[in-house]
Structures are given as structure tokens and as C-alpha cells.
């Protein structure tokens, strides 16, 4: 609740005493994000990310940047680039999924039933199993890439993939979809 009150007061233009960014620095961060192509709806999240990184820096014991305004602008610029990278990844994933749909699949009702059963099966998987399954078969990452990204051994990825596929296959057989 205190966070909501702080956020409401900040939106009203009242500077919080423990806020790492002053009003001018916040305006600069917003401008850098906007000029970097981040949509208006995501600007507040970007400003909060800059605040969070500044607070994390202080909490880790590192000294404050000499010029907080310049540091915040660089972080905002990096966030804008990250936003664009994420957007491109989403677009590429959408293109891959669209191309998969264009290949021959069961038509009509069979396809809908299968899609729904797979979606339900994925929802029922534990997070760790669902994550590796999606990264492997939907994002098309190799086992080594998944291991590197998640910071786990390749054997763990393989084991989770095996368990996830087995659980999903069992679910589809139980639903008499396949």
C-alpha cells in the first residue's frame, strides 16, 4: 500500500525524499525512452526500471554514479534497446508460429481440439518443465542454448524435456486427442 501511495504522490509531482531520481532526471529518462521508440504506455515502467537499477546499485554497496543524470540516461537508452530487441523476438516468434500453422495440419475441428488439448497440457506442466519445452519446441532453441540461458546443465535440460514430453503425451492420450 505504501508503494501505491508513493506512486500516487510521485505522479502528482511531489518528490519523495528517498527517490533516487529528481524531477529533472525523471523527465530526461522519459525523453530518452520516448526518443528511443518506447511507447508512451511503457514509459512509466522504463522510469521505474531506471530507479530500480539505481537502488540495486546502492544496495550492492557500489558507489553512486558521479553524474546520476548521465548514468540514468545511459540506462534508459539501454532499456529502449532492450525493448526493441524483445519486440523483434516476439515478432520473429510470431512469424515462426504463423509459418508452422501454414504447413499441413489437421483441418477444422480436429486442429482446434488438438490445439486446445496441447494448451491445457502445457498449463498443467510444472513451470520448469513447461519452460524448457517451450524454449525447445516453440522458440526452437538447442539444448545447449537452453542450458546456457537458464544456467543449468545440459543433462538437466534433457531430463526436463523428456519428462515434459512424456507428461504432455500422457495428457493427450488421456484426452483421446492422439
Residue pairs with C-beta under 8 A, 6 or more apart in sequence:
6 16
9 16
10 16
10 19
13 23
15 22
15 23
19 51
20 51
20 54
20 55
20 58
20 68
21 29
21 47
21 50
21 51
21 54
21 68
21 72
24 69
25 68
25 69
25 72
26 47
28 69
28 72
28 73
28 76
29 46
29 47
29 50
29 72
29 73
29 75
29 76
30 43
30 46
30 47
32 73
32 76
32 77
32 80
33 42
33 43
33 46
33 47
33 76
33 79
33 80
34 40
34 43
35 80
36 76
36 77
36 79
36 80
36 81
36 83
36 84
37 80
37 83
37 84
38 46
38 79
38 80
38 83
42 83
46 76
46 79
46 80
46 83
47 76
49 75
49 79
50 72
50 75
50 76
50 79
53 75
54 68
54 71
54 72
54 75
57 64
57 65
58 64
65 71
93 138
93 139
96 138
96 140
97 138
105 111
106 114
113 177
114 177
114 178
117 171
117 172
117 175
117 177
118 168
118 172
120 171
120 175
121 167
121 168
121 171
121 172
122 130
122 133
122 134
122 168
123 130
124 167
124 171
125 133
125 164
125 167
125 168
128 160
129 160
129 163
129 164
129 167
130 164
131 150
132 146
132 150
132 157
132 160
132 161
132 164
133 160
133 161
133 164
133 165
133 168
135 141
135 145
135 146
135 149
135 150
136 143
136 146
136 157
136 161
141 149
143 154
143 157
143 158
143 161
144 154
146 157
147 153
147 154
147 156
147 157
150 157
169 178
172 178
